[in-house]
Amino acid sequence: MKKLIYLTILTLLFSGCLERATTKRIDYNASTSSNNKIIKIAQKHLGKPYKYGQVGPNSFDCSGFVYAVFKSSGQNIPRTSIAQSKISGQKLSKNQLKEGDMVFFDTSLKGHVNHSGIYLGGGKFIHASSGRAYSVTISDMNGWYKDKFRWGKHIKVNR
C-alpha cells in the first residue's frame, strides 16, 4: 500500500507543468518590444531548455521559469504553479490581462492548475514548455491553450 501511495505521489509531482505537444508550430524568434520589466527579464531566457524541477539559470520547468523571472525583478512568489495561482489578488479573465501578469492553465483538464506562464499582450504568453518546443517559448493563448486557461494574477513589480 505504501508503494502505491508513493507511486501516486511521484506521478502527480511529475505531471506538473506537463502539456500536450502543440500541433501548430509557432515561430516567435523575434522578441516582442516592451518596456515591462518582467517581460524584458523573461525574454532573455527564450530558447533555454525545459527541465522538470529547474529554476534556471540554464533550464527551467514552467513554474520555475515564472518563479525565477519574478525573483530577478525582486519579487518573491511561490515555487509551484498551483501555489502561484493561489497568491492573493483578484483572478483575472483573459480580457483583463496586462503585460507581465502571471497566467495559469489546467493543461490536463483535471480541475487544477498545472501550468504557468507570463502574459506578453496580444493573446501571447511566454513559458517553459514541455511540449514540442521543450524550451522557454512564446505561445498563443487562443490556440491549443484556449480551453486550458483558468485565470491570471497581477503582481506589483518594484521599479
MILUMMI-386783 format. One record per residue: residue number from 1; residue in one letter; y, x, z of N, C-alpha, C, O in turn. Coordinates in nm, 3 decimals, always signed. Example, Ala and Ser with C-alpha at 12.3 -4.5 7.8 and 13.67 -1.06 7.14 Angstrom:
2
NODE/n/res/n_y/n_x/n_z/ca_y/ca_x/ca_z/c_y/c_x/c_z/o_y/o_x/o_z
NODE/1/A/-0.569/+1.319/+0.780/-0.450/+1.230/+0.780/-0.330/+1.320/+0.780/-0.332/+1.424/+0.846
NODE/2/S/-0.225/+1.285/+0.708/-0.106/+1.367/+0.714/+0.003/+1.290/+0.787/+0.114/+1.341/+0.804
***
This chain:
159
NODE/n/res/n_y/n_x/n_z/ca_y/ca_x/ca_z/c_y/c_x/c_z/o_y/o_x/o_z
NODE/1/M/-0.119/+0.082/+0.000/+0.000/+0.000/+0.000/+0.126/+0.087/+0.000/+0.224/+0.056/-0.068
NODE/2/K/+0.123/+0.198/+0.079/+0.238/+0.288/+0.082/+0.263/+0.349/-0.056/+0.378/+0.364/-0.098
NODE/3/K/+0.154/+0.383/-0.126/+0.169/+0.440/-0.260/+0.235/+0.341/-0.354/+0.321/+0.379/-0.434
NODE/4/L/+0.197/+0.213/-0.345/+0.255/+0.110/-0.430/+0.404/+0.093/-0.401/+0.484/+0.081/-0.494
NODE/5/I/+0.440/+0.093/-0.275/+0.581/+0.080/-0.238/+0.659/+0.202/-0.287/+0.767/+0.188/-0.344
NODE/6/Y/+0.603/+0.320/-0.266/+0.667/+0.443/-0.310/+0.685/+0.444/-0.462/+0.792/+0.480/-0.512
NODE/7/L/+0.582/+0.404/-0.534/+0.588/+0.398/-0.680/+0.693/+0.297/-0.727/+0.765/+0.323/-0.823
NODE/8/T/+0.701/+0.184/-0.660/+0.800/+0.082/-0.694/+0.941/+0.135/-0.672/+1.028/+0.115/-0.757
NODE/9/I/+0.965/+0.202/-0.561/+1.096/+0.259/-0.532/+1.134/+0.363/-0.636/+1.247/+0.365/-0.685
NODE/10/L/+1.040/+0.450/-0.670/+1.067/+0.552/-0.772/+1.101/+0.488/-0.907/+1.192/+0.533/-0.976
NODE/11/T/+1.028/+0.384/-0.944/+1.054/+0.315/-1.070/+1.195/+0.257/-1.070/+1.266/+0.268/-1.170
NODE/12/L/+1.234/+0.195/-0.960/+1.369/+0.137/-0.952/+1.477/+0.245/-0.959/+1.579/+0.226/-1.024
NODE/13/L/+1.454/+0.356/-0.893/+1.551/+0.466/-0.897/+1.568/+0.520/-1.038/+1.680/+0.545/-1.082
NODE/14/F/+1.457/+0.538/-1.107/+1.464/+0.596/-1.241/+1.507/+0.497/-1.348/+1.533/+0.536/-1.461
NODE/15/S/+1.513/+0.369/-1.314/+1.558/+0.272/-1.415/+1.709/+0.254/-1.413/+1.764/+0.191/-1.503
NODE/16/G/+1.777/+0.307/-1.312/+1.923/+0.300/-1.308/+1.982/+0.376/-1.425/+1.931/+0.481/-1.464
NODE/17/C/+2.088/+0.322/-1.481/+2.160/+0.384/-1.594/+2.078/+0.389/-1.722/+2.119/+0.455/-1.817
NODE/18/L/+1.965/+0.321/-1.726/+1.888/+0.323/-1.849/+1.931/+0.207/-1.938/+1.964/+0.099/-1.890
NODE/19/E/+1.932/+0.231/-2.065/+1.969/+0.129/-2.160/+1.888/+0.147/-2.287/+1.837/+0.256/-2.314
NODE/20/R/+1.877/+0.043/-2.364/+1.805/+0.048/-2.489/+1.890/+0.123/-2.590/+2.012/+0.110/-2.592
NODE/21/A/+1.825/+0.201/-2.673/+1.898/+0.274/-2.776/+1.965/+0.175/-2.870/+1.906/+0.074/-2.907
NODE/22/T/+2.088/+0.204/-2.907/+2.158/+0.115/-2.998/+2.102/+0.130/-3.139/+2.060/+0.239/-3.179
NODE/23/T/+2.101/+0.022/-3.212/+2.052/+0.027/-3.348/+2.164/+0.063/-3.445/+2.138/+0.112/-3.555
NODE/24/K/+2.287/+0.040/-3.404/+2.402/+0.071/-3.488/+2.466/+0.200/-3.439/+2.512/+0.208/-3.325
NODE/25/R/+2.468/+0.300/-3.523/+2.527/+0.429/-3.484/+2.678/+0.419/-3.494/+2.732/+0.379/-3.597
NODE/26/I/+2.746/+0.454/-3.386/+2.891/+0.451/-3.383/+2.940/+0.594/-3.377/+2.899/+0.670/-3.289
NODE/27/D/+3.027/+0.632/-3.469/+3.080/+0.768/-3.472/+3.222/+0.768/-3.418/+3.314/+0.717/-3.482
NODE/28/Y/+3.239/+0.825/-3.300/+3.370/+0.835/-3.238/+3.401/+0.981/-3.208/+3.428/+1.015/-3.093
NODE/29/N/+3.397/+1.065/-3.307/+3.424/+1.207/-3.286/+3.568/+1.232/-3.245/+3.597/+1.321/-3.166
NODE/30/A/+3.659/+1.152/-3.300/+3.799/+1.171/-3.266/+3.828/+1.101/-3.134/+3.794/+0.984/-3.116
NODE/31/S/+3.891/+1.171/-3.044/+3.928/+1.113/-2.915/+4.042/+1.015/-2.934/+4.130/+1.034/-3.018
NODE/32/T/+4.038/+0.909/-2.854/+4.149/+0.816/-2.857/+4.269/+0.882/-2.792/+4.255/+0.958/-2.696
NODE/33/S/+4.385/+0.851/-2.842/+4.508/+0.906/-2.785/+4.550/+0.819/-2.668/+4.571/+0.698/-2.685
NODE/34/S/+4.564/+0.878/-2.550/+4.602/+0.803/-2.433/+4.676/+0.894/-2.336/+4.649/+1.014/-2.329
NODE/35/N/+4.768/+0.836/-2.262/+4.837/+0.909/-2.157/+4.771/+0.884/-2.022/+4.815/+0.939/-1.921
NODE/36/N/+4.666/+0.803/-2.019/+4.597/+0.769/-1.896/+4.519/+0.890/-1.844/+4.438/+0.948/-1.916
NODE/37/K/+4.545/+0.927/-1.720/+4.484/+1.046/-1.658/+4.331/+1.038/-1.658/+4.264/+1.136/-1.689
NODE/38/I/+4.277/+0.922/-1.623/+4.131/+0.904/-1.617/+4.070/+0.924/-1.755/+3.970/+0.993/-1.769
NODE/39/I/+4.131/+0.864/-1.856/+4.079/+0.875/-1.992/+4.085/+1.020/-2.041/+3.992/+1.068/-2.105
NODE/40/K/+4.193/+1.088/-2.013/+4.205/+1.229/-2.054/+4.094/+1.314/-1.993/+4.034/+1.397/-2.061
NODE/41/I/+4.067/+1.292/-1.864/+3.960/+1.367/-1.797/+3.825/+1.331/-1.858/+3.744/+1.418/-1.888
NODE/42/A/+3.801/+1.202/-1.878/+3.673/+1.154/-1.932/+3.646/+1.212/-2.071/+3.533/+1.254/-2.099
NODE/43/Q/+3.746/+1.214/-2.156/+3.728/+1.260/-2.294/+3.693/+1.408/-2.303/+3.635/+1.451/-2.403
NODE/44/K/+3.726/+1.484/-2.202/+3.692/+1.626/-2.202/+3.540/+1.646/-2.196/+3.489/+1.754/-2.226
NODE/45/H/+3.468/+1.542/-2.156/+3.323/+1.552/-2.141/+3.245/+1.493/-2.259/+3.122/+1.494/-2.257
NODE/46/L/+3.315/+1.443/-2.360/+3.245/+1.384/-2.476/+3.142/+1.483/-2.531/+3.171/+1.601/-2.550
NODE/47/G/+3.023/+1.432/-2.555/+2.917/+1.513/-2.613/+2.829/+1.585/-2.513/+2.723/+1.636/-2.550
NODE/48/K/+2.869/+1.591/-2.387/+2.784/+1.658/-2.287/+2.658/+1.575/-2.266/+2.665/+1.452/-2.269
NODE/49/P/+2.545/+1.639/-2.244/+2.417/+1.568/-2.240/+2.399/+1.475/-2.120/+2.452/+1.498/-2.011
NODE/50/Y/+2.323/+1.368/-2.144/+2.281/+1.277/-2.038/+2.166/+1.344/-1.963/+2.074/+1.398/-2.024
NODE/51/K/+2.172/+1.340/-1.831/+2.060/+1.386/-1.750/+2.061/+1.306/-1.621/+2.158/+1.309/-1.545
NODE/52/Y/+1.952/+1.235/-1.597/+1.943/+1.149/-1.480/+1.969/+1.228/-1.352/+1.917/+1.338/-1.334
NODE/53/G/+2.052/+1.171/-1.263/+2.079/+1.229/-1.133/+2.190/+1.334/-1.131/+2.220/+1.390/-1.026
NODE/54/Q/+2.250/+1.361/-1.246/+2.351/+1.468/-1.254/+2.494/+1.414/-1.247/+2.523/+1.306/-1.298
NODE/55/V/+2.581/+1.492/-1.183/+2.722/+1.456/-1.171/+2.812/+1.563/-1.235/+2.929/+1.577/-1.197
NODE/56/G/+2.758/+1.636/-1.329/+2.835/+1.736/-1.402/+2.826/+1.872/-1.336/+2.753/+1.889/-1.238
NODE/57/P/+2.897/+1.967/-1.386/+2.994/+1.953/-1.494/+2.934/+1.964/-1.634/+3.002/+1.938/-1.733
NODE/58/N/+2.805/+2.003/-1.643/+2.745/+2.024/-1.775/+2.663/+1.907/-1.827/+2.639/+1.897/-1.947
NODE/59/S/+2.618/+1.819/-1.738/+2.543/+1.700/-1.778/+2.566/+1.591/-1.674/+2.603/+1.619/-1.560
NODE/60/F/+2.542/+1.466/-1.716/+2.573/+1.351/-1.632/+2.472/+1.240/-1.652/+2.412/+1.228/-1.759
NODE/61/D/+2.452/+1.157/-1.548/+2.398/+1.024/-1.572/+2.519/+0.930/-1.571/+2.631/+0.976/-1.550
NODE/62/C/+2.498/+0.801/-1.594/+2.613/+0.713/-1.614/+2.705/+0.707/-1.493/+2.826/+0.728/-1.506
NODE/63/S/+2.650/+0.680/-1.376/+2.735/+0.670/-1.258/+2.785/+0.806/-1.213/+2.893/+0.815/-1.155
NODE/64/G/+2.709/+0.911/-1.239/+2.753/+1.046/-1.209/+2.875/+1.085/-1.291/+2.964/+1.155/-1.244
NODE/65/F/+2.879/+1.037/-1.416/+2.994/+1.061/-1.503/+3.118/+0.992/-1.446/+3.223/+1.055/-1.432
NODE/66/V/+3.107/+0.864/-1.414/+3.220/+0.789/-1.360/+3.265/+0.852/-1.228/+3.384/+0.870/-1.204
NODE/67/Y/+3.169/+0.884/-1.142/+3.197/+0.948/-1.013/+3.275/+1.079/-1.034/+3.377/+1.101/-0.968
NODE/68/A/+3.228/+1.165/-1.124/+3.290/+1.295/-1.147/+3.430/+1.282/-1.204/+3.521/+1.355/-1.164
NODE/69/V/+3.450/+1.189/-1.297/+3.582/+1.170/-1.357/+3.683/+1.126/-1.251/+3.793/+1.180/-1.242
NODE/70/F/+3.645/+1.027/-1.170/+3.737/+0.980/-1.067/+3.759/+1.087/-0.960/+3.870/+1.100/-0.909
NODE/71/K/+3.656/+1.163/-0.927/+3.671/+1.271/-0.829/+3.769/+1.376/-0.881/+3.851/+1.428/-0.805
NODE/72/S/+3.761/+1.407/-1.010/+3.853/+1.504/-1.071/+3.998/+1.456/-1.067/+4.092/+1.536/-1.070
NODE/73/S/+4.015/+1.323/-1.059/+4.151/+1.267/-1.052/+4.198/+1.252/-0.907/+4.309/+1.205/-0.882
NODE/74/G/+4.113/+1.294/-0.812/+4.149/+1.286/-0.671/+4.105/+1.159/-0.601/+4.145/+1.133/-0.487
NODE/75/Q/+4.020/+1.080/-0.667/+3.973/+0.954/-0.609/+3.828/+0.965/-0.568/+3.745/+1.013/-0.646
NODE/76/N/+3.797/+0.921/-0.448/+3.658/+0.919/-0.403/+3.602/+0.779/-0.422/+3.653/+0.683/-0.365
NODE/77/I/+3.498/+0.770/-0.502/+3.430/+0.643/-0.524/+3.282/+0.665/-0.495/+3.236/+0.779/-0.487
NODE/78/P/+3.206/+0.557/-0.479/+3.061/+0.573/-0.455/+2.991/+0.640/-0.572/+3.045/+0.647/-0.682
NODE/79/R/+2.871/+0.688/-0.548/+2.795/+0.765/-0.646/+2.716/+0.680/-0.745/+2.703/+0.718/-0.861
NODE/80/T/+2.662/+0.566/-0.702/+2.574/+0.488/-0.790/+2.649/+0.372/-0.857/+2.751/+0.325/-0.806
NODE/81/S/+2.597/+0.327/-0.970/+2.659/+0.216/-1.044/+2.671/+0.091/-0.957/+2.776/+0.027/-0.954
NODE/82/I/+2.563/+0.056/-0.888/+2.565/-0.065/-0.807/+2.669/-0.055/-0.696/+2.742/-0.151/-0.670
NODE/83/A/+2.677/+0.062/-0.630/+2.777/+0.081/-0.524/+2.918/+0.084/-0.582/+3.012/+0.032/-0.521
NODE/84/Q/+2.934/+0.146/-0.698/+3.066/+0.148/-0.763/+3.111/+0.006/-0.794/+3.229/-0.027/-0.780
NODE/85/S/+3.018/-0.078/-0.838/+3.053/-0.216/-0.875/+3.094/-0.301/-0.756/+3.152/-0.408/-0.772
NODE/86/K/+3.063/-0.253/-0.636/+3.093/-0.329/-0.514/+3.218/-0.281/-0.441/+3.248/-0.329/-0.332
NODE/87/I/+3.293/-0.187/-0.500/+3.415/-0.142/-0.434/+3.511/-0.260/-0.422/+3.503/-0.357/-0.498
NODE/88/S/+3.601/-0.251/-0.326/+3.692/-0.363/-0.304/+3.783/-0.383/-0.425/+3.812/-0.290/-0.501
NODE/89/G/+3.825/-0.505/-0.440/+3.913/-0.539/-0.551/+3.858/-0.653/-0.633/+3.741/-0.690/-0.623
NODE/90/Q/+3.944/-0.708/-0.714/+3.909/-0.821/-0.798/+3.815/-0.779/-0.911/+3.832/-0.673/-0.971
NODE/91/K/+3.717/-0.863/-0.938/+3.631/-0.842/-1.055/+3.712/-0.882/-1.178/+3.771/-0.991/-1.183
NODE/92/L/+3.714/-0.794/-1.276/+3.793/-0.817/-1.397/+3.705/-0.861/-1.512/+3.597/-0.807/-1.533
NODE/93/S/+3.751/-0.960/-1.587/+3.683/-1.002/-1.709/+3.724/-0.908/-1.822/+3.815/-0.827/-1.804
NODE/94/K/+3.657/-0.918/-1.937/+3.689/-0.829/-2.050/+3.836/-0.835/-2.087/+3.898/-0.732/-2.114
NODE/95/N/+3.892/-0.955/-2.089/+4.032/-0.967/-2.133/+4.132/-0.922/-2.027/+4.252/-0.917/-2.056
NODE/96/Q/+4.088/-0.888/-1.906/+4.176/-0.836/-1.802/+4.172/-0.684/-1.792/+4.252/-0.625/-1.719
NODE/97/L/+4.081/-0.620/-1.866/+4.063/-0.475/-1.854/+4.182/-0.398/-1.910/+4.244/-0.438/-2.008
NODE/98/K/+4.211/-0.287/-1.842/+4.315/-0.195/-1.887/+4.253/-0.055/-1.896/+4.150/-0.028/-1.834
NODE/99/E/+4.317/+0.032/-1.973/+4.268/+0.169/-1.988/+4.241/+0.233/-1.852/+4.324/+0.224/-1.761
NODE/100/G/+4.125/+0.296/-1.839/+4.090/+0.366/-1.716/+4.016/+0.283/-1.613/+3.973/+0.336/-1.511
NODE/101/D/+3.999/+0.153/-1.639/+3.922/+0.068/-1.546/+3.774/+0.101/-1.556/+3.724/+0.138/-1.662
NODE/102/M/+3.704/+0.088/-1.444/+3.558/+0.103/-1.445/+3.498/-0.025/-1.502/+3.548/-0.134/-1.476
NODE/103/V/+3.391/-0.011/-1.580/+3.321/-0.127/-1.636/+3.173/-0.119/-1.597/+3.115/-0.010/-1.589
NODE/104/F/+3.115/-0.237/-1.573/+2.978/-0.244/-1.522/+2.892/-0.337/-1.607/+2.938/-0.440/-1.656
NODE/105/F/+2.766/-0.297/-1.621/+2.674/-0.366/-1.709/+2.539/-0.386/-1.641/+2.500/-0.310/-1.551
NODE/106/D/+2.469/-0.489/-1.685/+2.329/-0.512/-1.648/+2.250/-0.496/-1.777/+2.222/-0.594/-1.846
NODE/107/T/+2.215/-0.372/-1.810/+2.152/-0.344/-1.939/+2.008/-0.392/-1.945/+1.952/-0.408/-2.054
NODE/108/S/+1.946/-0.415/-1.830/+1.808/-0.463/-1.829/+1.802/-0.615/-1.817/+1.694/-0.674/-1.822
NODE/109/L/+1.919/-0.678/-1.799/+1.930/-0.823/-1.782/+1.838/-0.873/-1.669/+1.770/-0.975/-1.682
NODE/110/K/+1.840/-0.799/-1.558/+1.759/-0.835/-1.442/+1.844/-0.887/-1.327/+1.793/-0.906/-1.216
NODE/111/G/+1.972/-0.912/-1.351/+2.057/-0.972/-1.249/+2.129/-0.875/-1.158/+2.184/-0.916/-1.056
NODE/112/H/+2.130/-0.745/-1.192/+2.205/-0.650/-1.111/+2.263/-0.539/-1.199/+2.207/-0.504/-1.302
NODE/113/V/+2.374/-0.487/-1.155/+2.441/-0.378/-1.227/+2.352/-0.254/-1.226/+2.299/-0.216/-1.121
NODE/114/N/+2.336/-0.192/-1.342/+2.260/-0.067/-1.351/+2.323/+0.034/-1.446/+2.262/+0.136/-1.479
NODE/115/H/+2.446/+0.006/-1.491/+2.513/+0.099/-1.581/+2.664/+0.087/-1.562/+2.717/-0.022/-1.541
NODE/116/S/+2.733/+0.201/-1.569/+2.878/+0.201/-1.552/+2.944/+0.294/-1.653/+2.881/+0.385/-1.707
NODE/117/G/+3.070/+0.268/-1.677/+3.149/+0.349/-1.769/+3.297/+0.331/-1.741/+3.334/+0.273/-1.639
NODE/118/I/+3.380/+0.379/-1.831/+3.526/+0.373/-1.816/+3.585/+0.312/-1.942/+3.558/+0.357/-2.053
NODE/119/Y/+3.667/+0.209/-1.923/+3.726/+0.136/-2.035/+3.835/+0.219/-2.102/+3.921/+0.276/-2.035
NODE/120/L/+3.831/+0.225/-2.235/+3.929/+0.301/-2.314/+4.037/+0.213/-2.375/+4.142/+0.264/-2.415
NODE/121/G/+4.012/+0.084/-2.383/+4.101/-0.006/-2.454/+4.040/-0.041/-2.589/+3.949/+0.027/-2.636
NODE/122/G/+4.089/-0.147/-2.650/+4.042/-0.186/-2.782/+3.894/-0.221/-2.788/+3.831/-0.209/-2.893
NODE/123/G/+3.837/-0.264/-2.675/+3.697/-0.302/-2.672/+3.599/-0.186/-2.668/+3.479/-0.205/-2.690
NODE/124/K/+3.648/-0.066/-2.639/+3.563/+0.054/-2.634/+3.555/+0.107/-2.491/+3.647/+0.087/-2.411
NODE/125/F/+3.444/+0.175/-2.460/+3.432/+0.241/-2.331/+3.358/+0.372/-2.347/+3.279/+0.390/-2.439
NODE/126/I/+3.384/+0.463/-2.255/+3.320/+0.595/-2.254/+3.221/+0.598/-2.139/+3.250/+0.549/-2.030
NODE/127/H/+3.104/+0.656/-2.164/+2.997/+0.656/-2.064/+2.894/+0.761/-2.098/+2.888/+0.812/-2.210
NODE/128/A/+2.811/+0.793/-1.999/+2.697/+0.881/-2.023/+2.580/+0.790/-2.057/+2.529/+0.717/-1.972
NODE/129/S/+2.539/+0.795/-2.181/+2.439/+0.704/-2.234/+2.300/+0.765/-2.237/+2.281/+0.878/-2.282
NODE/130/S/+2.202/+0.688/-2.189/+2.063/+0.731/-2.201/+2.000/+0.672/-2.326/+1.879/+0.683/-2.347
NODE/131/G/+2.082/+0.609/-2.409/+2.035/+0.553/-2.535/+2.035/+0.658/-2.645/+2.017/+0.777/-2.617
NODE/132/R/+2.054/+0.615/-2.767/+2.044/+0.703/-2.884/+2.131/+0.828/-2.873/+2.086/+0.937/-2.908
NODE/133/A/+2.253/+0.815/-2.825/+2.343/+0.931/-2.816/+2.294/+1.032/-2.713/+2.314/+1.152/-2.730
NODE/134/Y/+2.231/+0.985/-2.607/+2.181/+1.068/-2.497/+2.284/+1.172/-2.454/+2.253/+1.289/-2.434
NODE/135/S/+2.408/+1.124/-2.439/+2.519/+1.212/-2.402/+2.637/+1.126/-2.361/+2.629/+1.003/-2.362
NODE/136/V/+2.745/+1.192/-2.323/+2.870/+1.120/-2.299/+2.922/+1.078/-2.436/+2.942/+1.162/-2.524
NODE/137/T/+2.942/+0.949/-2.452/+2.978/+0.895/-2.582/+3.071/+0.776/-2.564/+3.096/+0.732/-2.452
NODE/138/I/+3.122/+0.725/-2.673/+3.206/+0.607/-2.673/+3.129/+0.495/-2.743/+3.074/+0.515/-2.851
NODE/139/S/+3.127/+0.379/-2.679/+3.055/+0.264/-2.734/+3.147/+0.143/-2.743/+3.250/+0.135/-2.677
NODE/140/D/+3.105/+0.049/-2.827/+3.177/-0.076/-2.847/+3.122/-0.181/-2.751/+3.002/-0.207/-2.750
NODE/141/M/+3.209/-0.240/-2.671/+3.165/-0.343/-2.575/+3.127/-0.472/-2.644/+3.066/-0.560/-2.583
NODE/142/N/+3.162/-0.487/-2.771/+3.131/-0.609/-2.843/+3.006/-0.595/-2.930/+2.971/-0.686/-3.005
NODE/143/G/+2.941/-0.481/-2.920/+2.815/-0.460/-2.990/+2.699/-0.491/-2.898/+2.692/-0.599/-2.839
NODE/144/W/+2.608/-0.395/-2.884/+2.488/-0.414/-2.802/+2.520/-0.450/-2.658/+2.443/-0.521/-2.594
NODE/145/Y/+2.632/-0.403/-2.606/+2.670/-0.425/-2.467/+2.733/-0.562/-2.440/+2.758/-0.596/-2.325
NODE/146/K/+2.760/-0.638/-2.544/+2.836/-0.763/-2.530/+2.781/-0.856/-2.423/+2.855/-0.902/-2.337
NODE/147/D/+2.652/-0.884/-2.427/+2.594/-0.976/-2.329/+2.549/-0.906/-2.201/+2.496/-0.970/-2.110
NODE/148/K/+2.570/-0.775/-2.194/+2.530/-0.698/-2.075/+2.648/-0.673/-1.980/+2.628/-0.641/-1.863
NODE/149/F/+2.771/-0.689/-2.031/+2.890/-0.667/-1.949/+2.892/-0.766/-1.833/+2.867/-0.885/-1.852
NODE/150/R/+2.923/-0.717/-1.712/+2.931/-0.804/-1.595/+3.074/-0.817/-1.546/+3.123/-0.929/-1.530
NODE/151/W/+3.143/-0.705/-1.520/+3.282/-0.708/-1.478/+3.339/-0.567/-1.478/+3.267/-0.469/-1.494
NODE/152/G/+3.468/-0.561/-1.458/+3.536/-0.434/-1.443/+3.604/-0.428/-1.308/+3.616/-0.529/-1.238
NODE/153/K/+3.650/-0.310/-1.271/+3.724/-0.289/-1.146/+3.835/-0.188/-1.175/+3.817/-0.095/-1.253
NODE/154/H/+3.949/-0.208/-1.110/+4.061/-0.117/-1.125/+4.075/-0.032/-1.000/+4.071/-0.084/-0.888
NODE/155/I/+4.090/+0.097/-1.018/+4.116/+0.191/-0.909/+4.254/+0.251/-0.934/+4.281/+0.304/-1.042
NODE/156/K/+4.341/+0.241/-0.835/+4.472/+0.302/-0.849/+4.456/+0.454/-0.840/+4.403/+0.506/-0.742
NODE/157/V/+4.502/+0.523/-0.942/+4.486/+0.668/-0.950/+4.615/+0.735/-0.909/+4.723/+0.697/-0.954
NODE/158/N/+4.603/+0.836/-0.824/+4.719/+0.916/-0.782/+4.770/+0.996/-0.902/+4.690/+1.047/-0.980
NODE/159/R/+4.895/+1.007/-0.915/+4.953/+1.081/-1.029/+4.972/+1.226/-0.994/+5.019/+1.303/-1.077
***
